[in-house]
Amino acid sequence: MTFAILVVLIFLAAANGANDVSKGVATLAGAGVTAYRTAILWGTATTLIGALLSIEIGRSMGKLFSKGIVDGTPTAAFALAVLLGTTSWVTFASIAKLPVSTTHAIVGSLVGAGLVLAPSSVQWSGVLQRFVLPLLLSIVVAYTISAALAIGVQFAGRLRRSRNPELVPVGTRPGDEAGAPSMERRTESTTATASDTARRARVITVLHWVSSGATGCARGLNDTPKIAAIGGFALLPAGFSATSVSLMVAAAMAGGSLFGVRVARTLGEKVVRMSHTEGFTANATTACLVGAGAVLALPMSTTQVSTGAIVGSAGGQLSRISGKTLRDFAIAWTATPICAGLVAAIVFGIAG
């Protein structure tokens, strides 16, 4: 049983990497900053950094998932059921190119197996306050912050253009006269404007890469303790240390991240076509929220935070957003805890 749990744990971490690495790097490729493969490599490296940091920083998150949902003594069969329930759904979603929440799947699996273990063992008030509310509020907050940033950037761009006389044809400005002096002034001013634009573009590029890496790091910091906590139900009593379990999860998560192109294309291209600046603001929002959630032991879903931030990056231009894609996401998110919970309940009913 211990070997089976170890194998499924590694598979779950790999499936998580394949599905979730896109949440930090999809904007890079979607905005045309770099190729998907390069973006995935960057996301893999930063995810691994966050996963390793979680060994020390993420202990509170691990305790929340090991004791905050089911009040009882989990057995090896219970751990296997939860892992299989979560893994089956996350793997299916990755194949279907759907970005789903591993957090949702874990919570659903814990509740499903917990109901079979003992219906009274499920801490419903804790599930609502510690998991459901943070997950739902994080979407709203991510959208609000990202939309506010996008609208601010759009307003600043319009203001800058209104103050640029180069955008007005020569001879139409007050005091302009046709002839060489006016054309000369325009040429010099246009060259300066082009230089300023290129400089701003370089700054945004650097910030976009940094915010993308920060999102990957925050995701590794956020997800590693949750997965390790589930495997720890059976592996810690079997002689494994908490650190060794976390290291295995981190390595498997990084390995799985290398196969995250399919889901990255969905997030990067099918929700909304992003500009360079919009991708940066979406990533900055996601990194801040998910990072804060990991440190404060608030189990946010990187999937939902990043999706909310990407949608918000369109600002008030809602017509740019693909309603069909968001509908598919909503269906997948609703099905996640239900399907994972059913699989976990069935497995535990058989193996327990």
C-alpha positions as CSV (number, residue, x, y, z in Angstrom):
1,M,0.0,0.0,0.0
2,T,2.8,2.4,0.9
3,F,4.5,1.9,-2.5
4,A,1.2,2.5,-4.3
5,I,0.6,5.7,-2.4
6,L,4.1,6.9,-3.2
7,V,3.5,6.3,-6.9
8,V,0.1,8.0,-7.0
9,L,1.5,10.9,-5.0
10,I,4.3,11.5,-7.6
11,F,1.8,11.1,-10.4
12,L,-0.5,13.7,-8.8
13,A,2.4,16.2,-8.4
14,A,3.3,15.7,-12.0
15,A,-0.3,16.2,-13.1
16,N,-0.5,19.3,-11.0
17,G,2.7,20.6,-12.7
18,A,1.3,19.9,-16.2
19,N,-2.0,21.7,-15.5
20,D,-0.9,24.6,-13.2
21,V,2.5,25.8,-14.7
22,S,0.4,27.6,-17.3
23,K,-1.1,29.9,-14.7
24,G,2.1,31.9,-14.5
25,V,3.5,31.7,-18.1
26,A,0.5,31.7,-20.4
27,T,0.5,35.5,-20.5
28,L,4.1,35.5,-21.8
29,A,3.3,33.4,-24.8
30,G,-0.2,34.7,-25.2
31,A,1.1,38.3,-25.5
32,G,3.8,37.2,-28.0
33,V,6.7,37.9,-25.7
34,T,8.2,34.4,-26.1
35,A,7.4,30.9,-27.4
36,Y,5.4,28.5,-25.3
37,R,8.3,26.1,-24.8
38,T,10.5,28.9,-23.5
39,A,7.7,30.1,-21.2
40,I,7.2,26.6,-19.9
41,L,10.9,26.2,-19.0
42,W,10.8,29.5,-17.1
43,G,7.6,28.4,-15.3
44,T,9.2,25.1,-14.4
45,A,12.3,26.7,-12.9
46,T,10.4,29.2,-10.8
47,T,7.8,26.6,-9.7
48,L,10.7,24.4,-8.4
49,I,12.1,27.4,-6.5
50,G,8.7,28.0,-4.9
51,A,8.2,24.3,-4.1
52,L,11.5,24.1,-2.3
53,L,10.8,27.3,-0.4
54,S,7.5,25.8,0.8
55,I,9.4,23.2,2.9
56,E,9.9,25.9,5.4
57,I,7.4,28.6,4.6
58,G,4.4,26.4,3.8
59,R,4.1,24.4,7.0
60,S,0.9,26.2,8.0
61,M,-0.8,25.3,4.7
62,G,0.2,21.7,5.1
63,K,-1.4,21.5,8.6
64,L,-4.5,23.1,7.2
65,F,-5.0,20.3,4.7
66,S,-4.0,17.5,7.0
67,K,-6.3,18.4,9.8
68,G,-8.7,21.2,8.7
69,I,-11.2,19.2,6.7
70,V,-11.6,15.7,8.1
71,D,-11.5,15.3,11.9
72,G,-10.4,11.7,12.2
73,T,-7.4,9.4,12.0
74,P,-6.7,8.9,8.3
75,T,-5.6,5.5,7.2
76,A,-3.4,4.4,4.3
77,A,-6.5,3.5,2.4
78,F,-7.9,7.0,3.0
79,A,-4.7,8.6,1.7
80,L,-4.8,6.4,-1.4
81,A,-8.5,7.3,-2.0
82,V,-7.9,11.0,-1.8
83,L,-4.8,10.9,-4.0
84,L,-6.6,8.8,-6.7
85,G,-9.6,11.1,-6.6
86,T,-7.5,14.2,-7.1
87,T,-5.1,12.7,-9.6
88,S,-7.9,11.2,-11.8
89,W,-9.6,14.6,-12.3
90,V,-6.5,16.7,-12.7
91,T,-5.1,14.3,-15.3
92,F,-8.4,14.3,-17.2
93,A,-8.5,18.1,-17.2
94,S,-4.9,18.3,-18.4
95,I,-5.7,16.0,-21.3
96,A,-8.8,18.0,-22.1
97,K,-6.8,21.3,-22.0
98,L,-8.9,22.7,-19.1
99,P,-7.2,24.7,-16.3
100,V,-8.7,23.3,-13.1
101,S,-7.9,23.7,-9.4
102,T,-5.9,21.0,-7.7
103,T,-7.0,22.7,-4.4
104,H,-10.7,22.1,-5.4
105,A,-9.9,18.5,-6.3
106,I,-8.1,17.8,-3.0
107,V,-10.9,19.4,-0.9
108,G,-13.5,17.4,-2.9
109,S,-11.6,14.2,-2.4
110,L,-11.1,14.8,1.3
111,V,-14.8,15.4,1.8
112,G,-15.8,12.4,-0.4
113,A,-13.5,10.0,1.4
114,G,-14.4,11.6,4.8
115,L,-18.1,11.0,4.3
116,V,-17.3,7.3,3.8
117,L,-14.9,7.3,6.8
118,A,-17.5,8.9,9.1
119,P,-20.0,11.6,8.0
120,S,-19.5,13.4,11.3
121,S,-15.8,13.7,10.6
122,V,-16.2,16.3,7.9
123,Q,-15.8,19.8,9.4
124,W,-18.3,21.6,7.3
125,S,-17.9,25.0,9.0
126,G,-14.2,24.8,8.4
127,V,-14.6,23.8,4.8
128,L,-16.8,26.9,4.2
129,Q,-14.8,29.4,6.1
130,R,-11.3,28.2,5.4
131,F,-11.7,26.9,1.8
132,V,-14.8,27.9,0.0
133,L,-14.9,31.6,0.9
134,P,-11.2,32.3,0.2
135,L,-11.5,30.4,-3.1
136,L,-14.5,32.4,-4.2
137,L,-13.3,35.8,-2.9
138,S,-10.0,35.3,-4.6
139,I,-11.6,35.4,-8.0
140,V,-13.4,38.6,-7.3
141,V,-10.4,40.3,-5.8
142,A,-8.1,39.1,-8.7
143,Y,-10.6,40.4,-11.3
144,T,-11.1,43.7,-9.5
145,I,-7.4,44.5,-9.0
146,S,-6.4,43.4,-12.5
147,A,-9.3,45.4,-14.1
148,A,-8.4,48.5,-12.0
149,L,-4.8,48.2,-13.2
150,A,-5.8,47.7,-16.8
151,I,-8.2,50.7,-16.8
152,G,-5.5,52.8,-15.2
153,V,-3.0,51.8,-17.9
154,Q,-5.5,52.5,-20.6
155,F,-6.3,55.9,-19.2
156,A,-2.6,56.8,-18.9
157,G,-2.1,55.7,-22.5
158,R,-4.9,57.9,-23.8
159,L,-3.6,60.8,-21.7
160,R,-0.1,60.4,-23.1
161,R,-1.3,60.3,-26.7
162,S,-3.4,63.4,-26.1
163,R,-0.3,65.2,-25.0
164,N,1.8,64.1,-27.9
165,P,1.7,66.7,-30.7
166,E,3.4,64.1,-33.0
167,L,0.1,62.3,-33.3
168,V,-1.5,65.4,-34.9
169,P,-0.7,65.9,-38.6
170,V,1.8,68.7,-39.4
171,G,0.2,72.0,-40.2
172,T,-2.9,71.4,-38.1
173,R,-1.5,72.6,-34.7
174,P,-1.9,76.2,-33.8
175,G,1.2,78.2,-34.9
176,D,2.3,75.6,-37.4
177,E,3.4,76.7,-40.8
178,A,4.1,74.5,-43.7
179,G,7.7,74.0,-44.6
180,A,11.0,72.6,-43.5
181,P,11.1,73.9,-39.9
182,S,7.8,72.3,-39.0
183,M,8.9,69.0,-40.6
184,E,12.2,69.2,-38.8
185,R,10.6,69.7,-35.4
186,R,8.3,66.8,-36.1
187,T,11.1,64.5,-37.1
188,E,13.1,65.2,-34.0
189,S,10.1,64.9,-31.7
190,T,9.0,61.6,-33.4
191,T,12.5,60.1,-32.9
192,A,12.4,61.0,-29.2
193,T,9.0,59.5,-28.9
194,A,10.1,56.3,-30.6
195,S,13.0,56.1,-28.2
196,D,10.8,56.6,-25.2
197,T,8.4,54.0,-26.5
198,A,11.2,51.5,-27.0
199,R,12.5,52.1,-23.5
200,R,9.0,51.6,-21.9
201,A,8.7,48.4,-23.9
202,R,12.0,47.1,-22.5
203,V,10.9,47.9,-19.0
204,I,7.5,46.2,-19.4
205,T,9.3,43.1,-20.9
206,V,11.5,42.8,-17.8
207,L,8.6,43.3,-15.4
208,H,6.5,40.8,-17.3
209,W,9.2,38.1,-17.0
210,V,9.7,38.9,-13.3
211,S,5.9,38.8,-12.6
212,S,5.6,35.6,-14.5
213,G,8.4,34.0,-12.5
214,A,6.9,35.4,-9.2
215,T,3.6,33.7,-10.1
216,G,5.3,30.4,-10.8
217,C,7.2,30.7,-7.5
218,A,4.0,31.5,-5.6
219,R,2.2,28.6,-7.2
220,G,4.9,26.1,-6.1
221,L,4.8,27.7,-2.6
222,N,1.0,27.3,-2.5
223,D,0.5,23.8,-4.0
224,T,3.4,21.8,-2.7
225,P,2.3,21.7,1.0
226,K,-1.2,20.6,0.0
227,I,-0.1,17.6,-2.0
228,A,2.6,16.6,0.4
229,A,0.1,16.8,3.3
230,I,-2.2,14.2,1.6
231,G,0.7,11.8,0.9
232,G,1.9,12.4,4.5
233,F,-1.1,10.7,5.9
234,A,0.4,7.3,5.0
235,L,4.1,8.1,4.2
236,L,5.0,9.7,7.5
237,P,3.9,6.7,9.6
238,A,5.8,4.5,7.2
239,G,9.1,6.3,8.1
240,F,9.3,9.1,5.5
241,S,10.2,12.5,6.8
242,A,8.0,15.6,5.9
243,T,11.0,17.1,4.1
244,S,11.6,14.0,1.9
245,V,7.9,13.9,1.0
246,S,8.0,17.6,0.0
247,L,11.2,17.1,-2.0
248,M,9.6,14.3,-4.0
249,V,6.5,16.4,-4.7
250,A,8.7,19.3,-5.8
251,A,10.7,17.2,-8.2
252,A,7.6,15.5,-9.7
253,M,5.8,18.9,-10.0
254,A,8.8,20.3,-11.9
255,G,8.9,17.3,-14.1
256,G,5.2,17.5,-14.9
257,S,5.5,21.2,-15.7
258,L,7.5,20.5,-18.8
259,F,4.3,19.0,-20.3
260,G,2.1,22.1,-19.6
261,V,1.9,23.5,-23.1
262,R,-1.6,22.3,-23.9
263,V,-3.3,24.1,-21.0
264,A,-1.0,27.1,-21.4
265,R,-2.4,27.6,-24.9
266,T,-6.0,27.6,-23.6
267,L,-5.3,30.3,-21.0
268,G,-3.0,32.3,-23.2
269,E,-5.1,32.5,-26.3
270,K,-8.7,31.5,-25.7
271,V,-9.8,33.7,-22.8
272,V,-8.7,37.1,-24.2
273,R,-6.0,38.3,-26.5
274,M,-3.6,40.1,-24.3
275,S,-1.2,42.9,-25.0
276,H,2.3,42.9,-23.4
277,T,1.2,45.3,-20.6
278,E,-2.0,43.4,-19.9
279,G,-0.1,40.2,-19.5
280,F,2.2,41.8,-17.0
281,T,-0.7,43.3,-14.9
282,A,-2.5,39.9,-14.8
283,N,0.7,38.1,-13.6
284,A,1.5,40.8,-11.1
285,T,-2.0,40.4,-9.6
286,T,-1.8,36.6,-9.5
287,A,1.7,36.5,-8.0
288,C,0.7,38.9,-5.2
289,L,-2.5,37.2,-4.2
290,V,-1.3,33.6,-4.5
291,G,1.9,34.4,-2.7
292,A,0.1,36.1,0.1
293,G,-2.3,33.2,0.4
294,A,0.6,30.7,0.7
295,V,2.3,32.7,3.4
296,L,-1.0,33.4,5.3
297,A,-2.3,29.8,4.9
298,L,-5.3,30.9,2.8
299,P,-5.8,28.1,0.2
300,M,-6.4,30.1,-2.9
301,S,-6.7,28.4,-6.3
302,T,-4.0,29.6,-8.6
303,T,-6.3,28.6,-11.5
304,Q,-9.1,30.8,-10.5
305,V,-6.9,33.7,-9.4
306,S,-5.0,33.7,-12.7
307,T,-8.2,33.4,-14.7
308,G,-9.8,36.2,-12.9
309,A,-6.7,38.4,-13.4
310,I,-6.5,37.5,-17.1
311,V,-10.2,38.4,-17.6
312,G,-9.7,41.6,-15.6
313,S,-6.7,42.6,-17.8
314,A,-9.2,43.5,-20.5
315,G,-10.4,46.4,-18.3
316,G,-13.8,47.5,-19.3
317,Q,-13.6,45.9,-22.8
318,L,-15.8,42.9,-22.0
319,S,-16.5,42.2,-25.6
320,R,-12.9,41.0,-26.0
321,I,-13.5,38.1,-23.5
322,S,-14.5,34.7,-24.8
323,G,-17.8,33.8,-23.1
324,K,-17.7,30.2,-24.4
325,T,-14.2,29.6,-22.9
326,L,-15.3,31.0,-19.5
327,R,-18.4,28.8,-19.6
328,D,-16.3,25.7,-20.2
329,F,-14.1,26.8,-17.3
330,A,-17.1,27.3,-15.0
331,I,-18.4,23.8,-15.8
332,A,-15.0,22.2,-15.2
333,W,-14.6,24.1,-11.9
334,T,-18.0,23.0,-10.7
335,A,-17.4,19.4,-11.6
336,T,-13.9,19.3,-10.0
337,P,-14.8,18.7,-6.3
338,I,-17.8,16.6,-7.3
339,C,-16.0,14.2,-9.6
340,A,-12.9,14.0,-7.4
341,G,-15.0,13.4,-4.4
342,L,-17.0,10.6,-6.0
343,V,-13.8,8.8,-7.1
344,A,-12.3,9.2,-3.7
345,A,-15.5,7.9,-2.0
346,I,-15.7,4.9,-4.3
347,V,-12.0,4.0,-3.9
348,F,-12.1,4.3,-0.1
349,G,-15.4,2.3,0.0
350,I,-13.5,-0.5,-1.8
351,A,-10.1,-0.3,-0.2
352,G,-11.1,0.9,3.3
